Amino acid sequence: MRESVSEMPEYCTVEAAMEVVGGKWKMAILKHLTAGPHRFGELRRALPSVTQRMLTRQLRELEADGIVLRTVYPQVPPKVEYSLTAIGKTLEDVIHRLEEWGAWYRQQDLPRPADPLSRG
């Protein structure tokens, strides 16, 4: 069980933010939701490397933290959509800036780490 953000010391604001949106898939999920509501299958196809179990877990955590809204429509077959809450929408600028930074970073000519198996 993870530490409650409300119980973290006041000086841990970055840690609190990372507790809510950190992890391999949360920001990618949120990026897709900035375009509007998505069904689970749409998110699954948009993120083909994530397992169904992990996507479900990340969505549940984001929902529990008030970032994502899960809406179930009473129809057959059931329809479920995920969207950003008002709090989640406050992350849109952060998401777009991270996306820009990621694109910039990938273009940098960075030194490659040495191959640990090579002898030299």
C-alpha positions in Angstrom: 0.0 0.0 0.0 1.4 3.4 -0.9 1.9 6.3 1.4 -1.0 8.8 1.6 -0.1 12.0 -0.1 -2.0 14.0 2.6 0.3 12.4 5.3 3.6 13.4 3.6 5.6 16.1 5.1 5.1 19.6 3.7 8.5 19.8 2.2 7.8 16.7 0.0 5.8 18.4 -2.7 7.7 16.9 -5.6 7.4 13.5 -4.0 3.7 14.0 -3.5 3.2 14.9 -7.1 5.3 11.9 -8.2 3.2 9.6 -5.9 0.1 10.7 -7.9 1.4 10.8 -11.5 4.6 8.9 -11.3 5.1 5.5 -12.8 5.7 4.2 -16.3 2.2 4.6 -17.7 0.3 7.3 -15.8 1.6 10.3 -17.8 1.0 8.4 -21.1 -2.5 7.7 -20.0 -3.1 11.3 -19.1 -1.7 12.5 -22.3 -4.3 10.5 -24.3 -7.1 11.7 -22.0 -6.2 15.4 -22.7 -7.8 14.8 -26.1 -11.1 13.9 -24.5 -12.8 10.8 -23.0 -11.5 7.4 -24.0 -12.9 3.9 -23.5 -10.6 1.3 -22.0 -10.1 -0.5 -25.3 -9.0 2.8 -27.0 -6.4 3.4 -24.3 -5.3 -0.2 -24.6 -4.7 0.2 -28.3 -3.0 3.6 -27.9 -0.6 2.0 -25.4 0.1 -1.4 -26.9 3.1 -2.2 -24.5 1.0 -1.9 -21.3 -0.7 -5.0 -20.0 -4.4 -5.0 -19.4 -3.8 -5.6 -15.7 -1.4 -2.6 -15.4 -3.7 -0.3 -17.4 -6.5 -1.2 -15.0 -4.3 -0.6 -12.0 -3.0 2.7 -13.2 -6.6 3.9 -14.1 -7.9 2.9 -10.7 -5.1 4.8 -8.9 -5.7 7.9 -11.0 -9.4 7.6 -10.3 -8.7 7.2 -6.5 -6.5 10.3 -6.6 -9.2 12.4 -8.2 -7.3 12.8 -11.5 -9.5 10.6 -13.7 -13.2 10.2 -13.8 -14.6 6.7 -14.7 -18.1 7.0 -16.1 -20.3 3.9 -16.6 -23.2 4.2 -19.0 -26.2 2.0 -18.2 -26.5 0.1 -21.4 -26.0 -3.4 -22.8 -23.1 -4.1 -23.4 -21.8 -1.8 -20.7 -19.9 1.3 -21.8 -17.2 2.8 -19.6 -15.3 6.0 -20.4 -12.4 7.6 -18.7 -11.8 11.4 -18.7 -9.9 14.0 -16.8 -11.5 15.6 -13.8 -11.1 19.3 -13.1 -8.0 18.5 -11.1 -6.7 16.2 -13.9 -7.1 19.1 -16.4 -4.8 21.2 -14.3 -2.0 18.8 -15.4 -2.5 19.4 -19.2 0.2 22.1 -19.3 2.6 19.9 -17.4 1.9 17.0 -19.8 2.4 19.1 -22.9 5.6 20.6 -21.5 6.9 17.1 -20.7 6.0 15.9 -24.2 7.9 18.9 -25.7 10.9 18.2 -23.4 10.9 14.5 -24.3 11.0 15.4 -28.1 13.8 17.8 -27.5 15.7 15.4 -25.4 15.5 12.6 -28.0 17.2 14.9 -30.5 20.2 15.6 -28.3 23.5 14.0 -29.3 24.1 12.2 -26.0 27.1 9.9 -25.4 26.1 6.3 -25.5 26.8 4.2 -22.4 29.7 1.7 -22.7 28.7 -1.8 -23.5 29.4 -3.7 -20.3 30.3 -6.8 -22.3 32.9 -5.1 -24.5 36.5 -5.2 -23.5 38.5 -2.1 -24.0 
